[in-house]
Structure formats: C-alpha cells, structure tokens
Amino acid sequence: MPEINDVGADLSSRESVLFFAYGGAMDPAQISGRCGLMPEKIAPARLADYALGFFGRDERWDGGEETILRQVGAHVWGVVWKVPARAFDRLDAWQGVRLDGTGAYFHSPVNVTTADGETIAALAYRKTELGFTNPPSAPNLARIASAARAHGLPDAYVAALDARPSVAAEGPVPRAARADRFLANAADLGYSCAC
C-alpha cells in the first residue's frame, strides 16, 4: 500500500496525499463532492491513542463538529483515502484549513494501522480550537455511523457511534452555509483557495 514519508513536509510538491477520514469525510458523497472527484480508497484503519469528540457548532449539521483528541488507550477507526494534491487543496478549503494555522482545522500527521497490521503515515484534520463540548446532530451522527458501516469498520465501533449522545437538528440538514456557497462557486470556476 502507498505510504507518505515525511507527512509534515510541504504538500505543494506532492502528487497525492494520504488522508485519514474519521467523521463526515468517510461519506463517499461528501468526500467526492468536496474534492471534485472520487479519491481512491486505500483501507479502513485504526488510529491508536486518540478519541472522537464533538465541539463547537457546525452550522451545516446543527450540532457539534467532529475532531480527534489525544487519549491514551482509546482509538478511532476511519478510512484512508488517496487524494490528488489539487483535490486535497479543495478539501482543505471546504474544511476551513488555513496554511497560517488560523483556520477552523489544521493538518495533523498520524500513523494509522490497517486490519492487516500495516502502518500508514497520513494526514488527519483536527480542530484548531475546541470550544464547548457539543453533541453532534442526530442526522450527522447517523451519516457518520452509516459511512463507518459501509466501509466495514468493526461492529463494536459502529455500535459505539450509534450509541453516542446526539441532539435533534432544528430543521432540515445539511444546510448550505454562506461559506459553502462561496467555496462551491470558487471550485467550479477552478480557483484554488488557501483560505
């Protein structure tokens, strides 16, 4: 399986990026829509000594936004995607990653392990500022659990996702945020956004 060495190195010199998705980005519809193409699925994988948490407010899904937090003994399952570099730039823009570190999320180098025991060096997104603890909306959590199930993640992990506390959305979701409309238009016109 492909592996990226020196994950923290300059992304502009790469043809592709191995991306560890643990939340909404496991959903093929979301990842393909935001990347502008369907990235190659490398493998389901496990990130040791991290836990899944939800914080702040996601205006698209009307609940907390997902992130990973260091927690010894915990683990997070997800999927590794191989994303072409230009498509990863689009994904960064959608996720609010800024190269100067002031965005909503930042790149976090991680080593994940496949079911076969292979270690893959990848990038994951982590929230820059956590804010307040806030459960995800029920529709968003159901979407994350459905994607986990579709990728064949362990039954116990999917059951733990299904059992997480959630809140009812206050209307139809996902909502198109103002930033979503701007980014979609910019992406359609071929602009690369490092915002």
C-alpha positions as CSV (number, residue, x, y, z in Angstrom):
1,M,0.0,0.0,0.0
2,P,1.2,3.6,-0.7
3,E,2.8,5.4,2.2
4,I,3.8,9.1,2.5
5,N,7.1,9.7,4.2
6,D,7.7,13.0,6.0
7,V,4.0,13.7,6.3
8,G,4.7,17.2,7.7
9,A,6.6,18.2,4.6
10,D,5.5,20.8,2.0
11,L,2.3,19.4,0.4
12,S,2.8,21.5,-2.7
13,S,5.5,19.1,-4.0
14,R,3.3,16.0,-3.8
15,E,1.1,14.4,-6.4
16,S,-1.2,13.0,-3.8
17,V,-1.9,12.9,-0.1
18,L,-3.0,10.0,2.1
19,F,-5.9,11.4,4.2
20,F,-7.3,9.6,7.3
21,A,-11.0,10.4,7.5
22,Y,-12.8,9.6,10.7
23,G,-16.1,11.6,10.5
24,G,-18.2,13.0,7.7
25,A,-15.3,12.7,5.2
26,M,-15.8,8.9,5.4
27,D,-19.0,9.5,3.4
28,P,-18.3,9.0,-0.3
29,A,-20.8,11.6,-1.3
30,Q,-19.1,14.3,0.9
31,I,-15.5,13.4,0.0
32,S,-16.2,13.3,-3.7
33,G,-18.3,16.4,-3.7
34,R,-15.7,18.4,-1.8
35,C,-12.7,17.0,-3.7
36,G,-14.4,17.3,-7.1
37,L,-13.6,13.6,-7.7
38,M,-13.8,10.3,-6.0
39,P,-10.5,9.6,-4.3
40,E,-9.0,6.1,-4.2
41,K,-9.9,4.2,-1.0
42,I,-6.7,2.7,0.4
43,A,-8.1,0.8,3.5
44,P,-10.1,1.1,6.7
45,A,-7.6,1.9,9.5
46,R,-7.3,2.5,13.3
47,L,-5.7,5.4,15.0
48,A,-4.5,4.5,18.4
49,D,-4.4,6.8,21.5
50,Y,-7.0,9.2,20.1
51,A,-10.7,9.6,20.8
52,L,-13.5,11.0,18.7
53,G,-15.0,14.2,20.1
54,F,-17.6,16.8,19.1
55,F,-17.2,20.5,19.9
56,G,-18.4,24.0,18.9
57,R,-21.2,24.3,16.4
58,D,-21.4,23.0,12.8
59,E,-23.9,25.3,11.1
60,R,-24.3,22.7,8.2
61,W,-25.4,19.9,10.5
62,D,-26.7,21.9,13.5
63,G,-24.6,20.2,16.2
64,G,-21.0,19.7,17.3
65,E,-18.2,19.4,14.8
66,E,-16.0,16.2,14.9
67,T,-12.4,16.2,15.8
68,I,-9.8,13.8,17.3
69,L,-8.3,14.2,20.7
70,R,-5.2,12.5,22.2
71,Q,-6.4,9.9,24.7
72,V,-4.1,7.1,25.8
73,G,-5.8,3.7,25.4
74,A,-8.6,5.0,23.1
75,H,-8.8,4.5,19.4
76,V,-10.7,6.0,16.4
77,W,-11.5,4.0,13.3
78,G,-11.7,5.6,9.8
79,V,-10.7,5.2,6.2
80,V,-7.6,6.2,4.4
81,W,-8.2,8.0,1.1
82,K,-5.5,8.7,-1.5
83,V,-6.4,12.2,-2.7
84,P,-4.7,14.0,-5.6
85,A,-2.9,17.2,-4.3
86,R,-5.2,19.7,-6.1
87,A,-8.3,17.9,-4.8
88,F,-6.8,17.9,-1.3
89,D,-6.5,21.7,-1.6
90,R,-10.2,21.9,-2.4
91,L,-10.9,19.6,0.6
92,D,-8.8,21.9,2.8
93,A,-10.8,24.9,1.7
94,W,-14.1,23.2,2.5
95,Q,-12.8,22.2,5.9
96,G,-11.5,25.7,6.8
97,V,-7.9,24.7,6.9
98,R,-5.5,27.7,6.6
99,L,-1.8,27.4,6.0
100,D,-1.1,30.1,8.6
101,G,-2.8,28.0,11.3
102,T,-5.8,30.4,11.8
103,G,-8.4,28.2,10.2
104,A,-11.1,26.0,11.9
105,Y,-9.0,22.9,11.3
106,F,-5.3,22.0,10.8
107,H,-3.3,19.1,9.3
108,S,-2.2,16.6,11.9
109,P,0.3,13.9,10.9
110,V,-0.9,10.5,12.1
111,N,0.2,6.8,11.9
112,V,-2.8,4.5,11.4
113,T,-2.9,0.7,11.3
114,T,-4.9,-1.4,8.8
115,A,-6.6,-4.7,9.7
116,D,-3.6,-6.4,8.2
117,G,-1.3,-4.7,10.6
118,E,0.3,-2.3,8.0
119,T,1.2,1.1,9.3
120,I,0.3,4.1,7.0
121,A,1.5,7.6,7.6
122,A,-1.3,10.0,6.7
123,L,-2.8,13.4,7.5
124,A,-5.9,13.9,9.5
125,Y,-7.9,17.1,10.4
126,R,-8.0,18.4,13.9
127,K,-10.0,21.4,15.2
128,T,-7.8,24.4,15.9
129,E,-9.9,25.5,18.9
130,L,-12.3,23.1,20.5
131,G,-14.7,25.5,22.1
132,F,-17.5,23.9,24.2
133,T,-18.4,20.2,24.2
134,N,-21.5,19.8,22.0
135,P,-23.0,16.5,20.8
136,P,-23.5,16.1,17.0
137,S,-26.9,16.3,15.5
138,A,-28.7,13.0,15.2
139,P,-28.7,13.2,11.3
140,N,-25.0,13.9,11.2
141,L,-24.2,11.1,13.7
142,A,-26.4,8.7,11.7
143,R,-24.5,9.7,8.5
144,I,-21.1,9.1,10.2
145,A,-22.2,5.7,11.5
146,S,-23.7,4.7,8.1
147,A,-20.4,5.5,6.4
148,A,-18.5,3.6,9.1
149,R,-20.7,0.6,8.5
150,A,-20.4,0.9,4.7
151,H,-16.6,0.8,5.0
152,G,-16.7,-2.3,7.1
153,L,-15.4,-0.8,10.3
154,P,-15.7,-3.1,13.3
155,D,-19.2,-3.7,14.6
156,A,-18.3,-2.7,18.1
157,Y,-17.0,0.7,16.9
158,V,-20.1,1.3,14.8
159,A,-22.3,0.3,17.7
160,A,-20.4,2.8,19.9
161,L,-21.1,5.5,17.3
162,D,-24.8,4.6,17.2
163,A,-24.9,4.9,21.0
164,R,-23.3,8.3,21.2
165,P,-25.4,11.1,22.6
166,S,-26.8,13.4,19.9
167,V,-29.2,16.3,19.6
168,A,-32.2,16.9,17.2
169,A,-31.5,19.2,14.3
170,E,-33.6,22.4,14.4
171,G,-34.7,21.9,10.8
172,P,-33.6,20.3,7.6
173,V,-29.9,19.4,7.3
174,P,-27.4,19.7,5.8
175,R,-27.7,23.4,5.4
176,A,-25.6,25.3,2.9
177,A,-23.6,27.8,4.9
178,R,-22.6,31.0,3.2
179,A,-19.0,29.8,3.1
180,D,-20.2,26.6,1.4
181,R,-21.8,28.5,-1.5
182,F,-18.7,30.7,-1.9
183,L,-16.4,27.7,-1.9
184,A,-18.5,25.7,-4.3
185,N,-18.6,28.6,-6.8
186,A,-14.9,29.2,-6.5
187,A,-14.2,25.5,-7.0
188,D,-16.5,25.4,-10.1
189,L,-14.5,28.3,-11.6
190,G,-11.2,26.5,-11.0
191,Y,-9.9,28.7,-8.2
192,S,-7.6,27.3,-5.6
193,C,-8.4,28.7,-2.1
194,A,-5.8,28.6,0.6
195,C,-8.2,30.3,3.0
